[in-house]
Amino acid sequence: MNIELIGEEIPLLEGIRTARAIRRLKPDPVPIALIRKVCEAGTFAPSGGNRQPWQFIAVTDRERRAYIASLYRETFTQYIQPAIEAAKAPDYPEAKRRNMKAAIYLAEHLHEAPVHLFVAGWTRRGAPQSQALFPAIQNVLLACRAVGLGASLTTAHRAHGEAIDRYLGLDPEKTPSIALIPIGWPKGRFGRPTRRSIDTCFFENVVPAQSKD
Ligand SMILES: Cc1cc2nc3c(=O)[nH]c(=O)nc-3n(C[C@H](O)[C@H](O)[C@H](O)COP(=O)(O)O)c2cc1C
């Protein structure tokens, strides 16, 4: 695999339109140089005052991933319960059901994902700067799409944020982790993301009264 060349060909807009949450991942290892490359794409994101507050921590150690997955699962199991109940209704939308199943699959198999990539960032005036990190996180997700890696954005670990941050060697007061991106080679095929039409959310000058949410 030529790390320098991989992913350099895909047109930007095509990559954006076809990037989606890929939660079914092979346990096979991923070269750390490739993870470094997708994180480097993250560093080209905008940030307030160009402060670039990000840190990327790639957890590959099996034991560490098992511990992180156990905490993630604990939170996620509670979080998803209402959706599991709602999905018992026969008219529950199929797309939502598929998304829920994929999220449950990830929670059950998180320990197998070969890379747990955490994105953390400096606080500013005592507050976490999530807004300064999400553009970088999206760049990482798009770079994963470009190089053929499966990835998804998760935040459920935040319920155990302090414990996980300390475990990663981060000071939760100074550089809390904001996102956990499980990364690996995709298992099976994945379709295009389903999104509502731009016609439902694009307006010129004024939002018509009947369109307001
Ligand atoms: C701020 C944020 C937090 C998210 N947290 C989680 C999470 O904890 N676990 C998870 O499985 N997905 C999480 N997601 C992923 C969304 O559920 C996913 O982007 C959505 O289902 C669309 O998937 P698609 O791109 O495959 O259509 C999160 C997304 C965002 C933007």
The ligand as an SDF file (V2000), in Angstrom:
LIG
                    3D

 31 33  0  0  0  0  0  0  0  0999 V2000
  -22.6090   14.7940   17.2360 C   0  0  0  0  0  0  0  0  0  0  0  0
  -22.8460   13.3720   16.7860 C   0  0  0  0  0  0  0  0  0  0  0  0
  -22.7680   12.3310   17.7080 C   0  0  0  0  0  0  0  0  0  0  0  0
  -22.9640   10.9970   17.3060 C   0  0  0  0  0  0  0  0  0  0  0  0
  -22.8400   10.0050   18.2430 N   0  0  0  0  0  0  0  0  0  0  0  0
  -22.9810    8.7090   17.8540 C   0  0  0  0  0  0  0  0  0  0  0  0
  -22.7750    7.6500   18.7760 C   0  0  0  0  0  0  0  0  0  0  0  0
  -22.4500    7.8700   19.9600 O   0  0  0  0  0  0  0  0  0  0  0  0
  -22.9050    6.3770   18.3480 N   0  0  0  0  0  0  0  0  0  0  0  0
  -23.2250    6.0900   17.0440 C   0  0  0  0  0  0  0  0  0  0  0  0
  -23.3340    4.8850   16.7000 O   0  0  0  0  0  0  0  0  0  0  0  0
  -23.4090    7.0750   16.1240 N   0  0  0  0  0  0  0  0  0  0  0  0
  -23.2920    8.3700   16.5080 C   0  0  0  0  0  0  0  0  0  0  0  0
  -23.4510    9.3870   15.5710 N   0  0  0  0  0  0  0  0  0  0  0  0
  -23.5940    9.0250   14.1440 C   0  0  0  0  0  0  0  0  0  0  0  0
  -24.9620    9.2850   13.5900 C   0  0  0  0  0  0  0  0  0  0  0  0
  -25.8890    8.4440   14.1870 O   0  0  0  0  0  0  0  0  0  0  0  0
  -24.8550    9.0720   12.0500 C   0  0  0  0  0  0  0  0  0  0  0  0
  -24.0800   10.1000   11.5510 O   0  0  0  0  0  0  0  0  0  0  0  0
  -26.2010    9.0760   11.3880 C   0  0  0  0  0  0  0  0  0  0  0  0
  -26.8910    7.9350   11.7750 O   0  0  0  0  0  0  0  0  0  0  0  0
  -26.1030    9.1250    9.8540 C   0  0  0  0  0  0  0  0  0  0  0  0
  -25.5310    7.9450    9.3830 O   0  0  0  0  0  0  0  0  0  0  0  0
  -25.2670    7.7830    7.7880 P   0  0  0  0  0  0  0  0  0  0  0  0
  -24.2200    8.7890    7.4350 O   0  0  0  0  0  0  0  0  0  0  0  0
  -24.7550    6.3660    7.6370 O   0  0  0  0  0  0  0  0  0  0  0  0
  -26.5510    8.0190    7.0910 O   0  0  0  0  0  0  0  0  0  0  0  0
  -23.2550   10.7020   15.9540 C   0  0  0  0  0  0  0  0  0  0  0  0
  -23.3280   11.7690   15.0100 C   0  0  0  0  0  0  0  0  0  0  0  0
  -23.1220   13.0770   15.4210 C   0  0  0  0  0  0  0  0  0  0  0  0
  -23.1930   14.1880   14.3970 C   0  0  0  0  0  0  0  0  0  0  0  0
  1  2  1  0
  2  3  1  0
  2 30  2  0
  3  4  2  0
  4  5  1  0
  4 28  1  0
  5  6  2  0
  6  7  1  0
  6 13  1  0
  7  8  2  0
  7  9  1  0
  9 10  1  0
 10 11  2  0
 10 12  1  0
 12 13  2  0
 13 14  1  0
 14 15  1  0
 14 28  1  0
 15 16  1  0
 16 17  1  0
 16 18  1  0
 18 19  1  0
 18 20  1  0
 20 21  1  0
 20 22  1  0
 22 23  1  0
 23 24  1  0
 24 25  2  0
 24 26  1  0
 24 27  1  0
 28 29  2  0
 29 30  1  0
 30 31  1  0
M  END
$$$$
